[in-house]
Amino acid sequence: MKQMKSSKPPVAVPAISISRLSLYARRLATLERKGVEMVTSSVLADACGVNSPQVRNDLSYFGGFGVKGVGYYVGELLFEIRKILGLDKQWRLGLIGVGDLGTALLKQNQFANDEYAFVAACDKDPKQVSRQIGEITIEPFDSMERAFNAAKVEIGVINISHRLAQKVADKLIKGVGVRGILNFSAADIQCPKHVFIENVDFTLSLDKLCYRLTSSSPR
Amino acid sequence: MKQMKSSKPPVAVPAISISRLSLYARRLATLERKGVEMVTSSVLADACGVNSPQVRNDLSYFGGFGVKGVGYYVGELLFEIRKILGLDKQWRLGLIGVGDLGTALLKQNQFANDEYAFVAACDKDPKQVSRQIGEITIEPFDSMERAFNAAKVEIGVINISHRLAQKVADKLIKGVGVRGILNFSAADIQCPKHVFIENVDFTLSLDKLCYRLTSSSPR
């Protein structure tokens, strides 16, 4: 009885479905650690506040998963989702700008289920340079290209002032050849089409919270 | 010529539309600072990678905005979106667990356009207690309820180990009466229906990035 049949989607998959795949993977990883073998779509649906048909719809973009009337094999579905998301390898991150947030990131270093690891970091501040955090030694800003190339950085994590962000992004793209940037700065970074940027802004989460607080209560 | 006519939406507004309203507001605030008076839907669309009809659709949940064939008045649309999102006031945040990330948050303290401000913080670590960061003095963990009530905290920001997160959330809800929680921990916090939780997890942004990197290149 073969459960899985993942394939490249023929249509563009909505970003929201991709985000839910991440959440399904988190829930599946937790279940796997607990030794659970089978899971229903409604359990996965609970993991991100949707319903079972939505789970089946999200997965349907990538082929046929699961056993009708029974559910999904936890280990196999996790394996397939990781493959879909590109998380069947460890991604090498380079941090630009350490500061307090960067220090927190480097101390944690291994994220999710070891799917991400910082392999290099640099900072402008002479007080940060040569500091050791975990296995990473902070390099001077001017050595970024050399250090990031040597460490084979694949994704740049920008955590510097928005005034410098574009310049650093250009260097990362041209000098290091990264194709992915995680941007913690407030800058609206422009980049060529082959490069992808994700902006991380927790104030957007706060905005969502405030809308729900406001729209659910008399003003 | 009256441009605006915002009203309570008769239907549930999709979460993604709310997120886009935040992004429109950011773009509008930038334009306002630059002294721009009018904006087209396509400029707003650019701010979050959608198209003009999507912008009009997002706004249509809340009434009629804009002047046909001309665009939107920047200041007025910003005012209305802020009202919709509940950002026409400053929200009072209380931080539980300082650490490196919390220190970064407290140093920044005022977020977005002063729509959020930390008014209290507490920590378990005796080394953190009594430390002053900006205008905030870190309180001991055991004094959280007293300190947060005194500071009139409306939203709790949880930045502690996932093992303690649920206990802290319960205290925030029952002892302080907060109705909104921003959760930086990995815990899957359960709460009563009148309380809203937003989980902040930048690894989800990394997952999205990796999917785009993986699906756009030969493997």
Interface residues (C-beta under 8 A of the other chain):
Chain A: K8 P9 A15 I16 I18 S19 L21 S22 L23 A25 I84 L85 G86 L87 W91 G99 D100 L101 T103 A104 K107 F111 A112 E115 Y116 E154 I155 R179 G180 I181 L182 F184 H194 F196 E198 N199 V200 F202 T203 L204 S205 L206 D207 K208 L209 C210 Y211 R212 L213 T214 S215 S216 S217
Chain B: K8 P9 A15 I16 I18 S19 L21 S22 L23 A25 I84 L85 G86 L87 W91 G99 D100 L101 T103 A104 K107 F111 A112 E115 Y116 E154 I155 R179 G180 I181 L182 F184 H194 F196 E198 N199 V200 F202 T203 L204 S205 L206 D207 K208 L209 C210 Y211 R212 L213 T214 S215 S216 S217
